[in-house]
Amino acid sequence: MKRIYKLLMIIGCIFAFGLNVNAQKQLIVDDADLLNEQEEQQLQNTLTQIADEYKMDVVIVTNNSLDGKSSQAYADDYFDYNGYGQGSNHDGILLLVSMEYREWAISTCGKAINVFTDAGLDYLEDQFIGDLSQGNYYEAFDTFASTCDNFMQQAQDGRPYDNGNMPKGKLSSMWLFLAIGLGLVVGGTSTYMMYSDLNSAKPQKDAIDYTIPGSMKITKSRDIFLYRHVTRRAKPKQTHGSSTHISSSGRSHGGSSGRF
């Protein structure tokens, strides 16, 4: 009986493990075959780790056809109809890359709509679009994942990235030395020119030497403004938060799209 009980326990553990493996969401779906198996596995591990930590799915999908839909509609529908999103609000973000017309789209849902604002999505695009355009697909997707991680961490700390509060890029030391050198050159040149101008006249011993006798008679004085220069600049309009739309499933989504 003990042997049978142990055998049943082993079989139960194997069965449970198999269910757990099968239940794991496929967060990288490379139908366009842009990645090798090792790259897919690395991305799957990265995306799973992010999803587990922040309780929001981060999904990357590639394909060769949009089936007649817009890239945004396809991204929304793929997210909705393939069981993505965690919790009752289906929290998550999906990046779609379609090779048919070289289009991309991002769809956000649930909490991710507020984590990735309109300004945040613009920033996110700037991070991966260069590698995407050059065909460096793994680098583009890895950058997308790491930037999502950064945004989710910031939102978890209570200050989601938005206009007036965006990630600060690192300044290269080369640019720092270049700026210092340029400042020294410009400053030195300006100082030398000012010094030369000040030495163009010889000083006189007495103040009387600077006037013509009897030529200066002041009867009255007033200020006259000869010029008026007014500079007007339009105050830039900054939008905050996220714009949303309704997908075919009836869910609310945020997002953005474009071509590469």
C-alpha positions, 0 to 999 in steps of 0.5 A, spaced: 500 500 500 505 504 501 508 503 494 502 504 491 501 511 495 508 513 493 507 511 486 500 515 486 504 521 489 509 521 484 504 521 478 500 526 481 506 531 482 508 529 475 501 531 472 501 537 476 507 539 474 505 538 466 499 542 468 503 548 470 508 548 464 502 548 459 499 553 463 504 558 462 503 563 458 507 564 451 509 571 452 513 571 446 509 569 439 514 569 433 510 567 428 514 571 423 520 567 425 524 573 426 528 570 432 532 563 433 530 559 439 535 561 444 533 568 443 525 566 444 527 562 450 531 568 453 525 573 452 520 568 454 524 568 461 525 575 461 517 577 460 515 572 465 519 575 470 517 582 469 510 579 469 510 575 475 514 581 479 509 586 477 502 582 476 502 585 468 503 581 462 508 583 457 507 580 451 511 581 444 507 578 437 510 578 430 506 576 424 506 576 416 499 579 416 494 583 419 488 579 416 485 586 413 485 589 420 489 596 422 495 594 426 492 597 433 486 593 432 490 587 431 494 588 437 488 589 441 484 583 439 490 579 440 491 581 447 483 580 448 482 573 445 488 570 447 487 570 454 492 575 456 492 580 462 492 579 469 487 580 474 480 582 473 482 588 469 486 584 464 492 588 466 498 588 461 501 591 455 503 588 448 507 589 442 505 587 435 510 587 429 507 585 423 512 584 417 506 585 411 507 593 411 512 593 416 508 596 422 508 596 429 503 597 435 502 597 442 496 595 446 495 597 453 489 594 458 487 595 465 493 598 470 498 598 464 493 604 461 496 609 466 503 606 467 504 607 459 501 614 458 501 617 451 508 621 453 510 614 456 509 610 449 512 616 445 518 615 449 518 607 449 517 607 441 524 612 441 527 606 445 526 600 440 524 603 433 532 604 431 533 597 432 527 595 429 528 599 423 535 596 422 533 589 423 536 588 430 529 584 432 532 581 439 535 587 441 529 591 439 524 586 443 529 586 449 529 594 449 522 594 449 522 589 455 527 592 459 524 599 458 517 596 460 520 594 467 523 601 468 516 604 467 512 599 471 517 600 477 516 607 476 509 606 477 509 602 483 513 607 486 507 612 485 510 617 480 508 614 473 512 617 467 509 622 464 510 629 461 514 633 466 516 626 469 520 622 464 526 618 464 533 622 464 538 619 459 545 618 461 550 623 458 556 620 455 563 623 458 565 624 451 560 630 451 561 632 457 569 634 456 567 636 449 562 641 452 567 644 457 572 645 452 567 648 447 566 653 453 573 654 454 574 656 447 568 661 447 569 664 453 577 665 452 575 668 445 570 673 448 574 675 454 580 677 449 575 681 444 572 685 450 579 686 453 581 689 446 576 693 445 577 696 452 584 698 450 582 702 444 583 709 447 588 712 451 586 714 458 586 722 459 589 725 466 583 730 467 575 729 465 576 736 462 580 733 456 573 729 454 569 735 453 569 741 448 569 748 452 562 751 452 559 746 448 555 742 454 549 746 456 543 742 459 537 746 459 532 740 460 532 732 460 528 726 458 528 719 456 526 717 449 526 710 448 528 709 440 527 701 440 522 696 442 523 689 442 518 684 444 518 677 443 512 672 444 512 665 444 507 660 444 506 656 450 507 649 448 501 644 450 502 638 454 498 633 454 498 628 460 495 621 462 493 616 456 488 616 451 483 610 450 479 607 445 474 601 445 476 594 442 472 589 438 471 585 445 468 592 448 474 593 453 478 599 454 485 600 451 490 605 450 496 604 445 500 607 439 502 605 432 506 606 427 511 604 421 518 602 421 
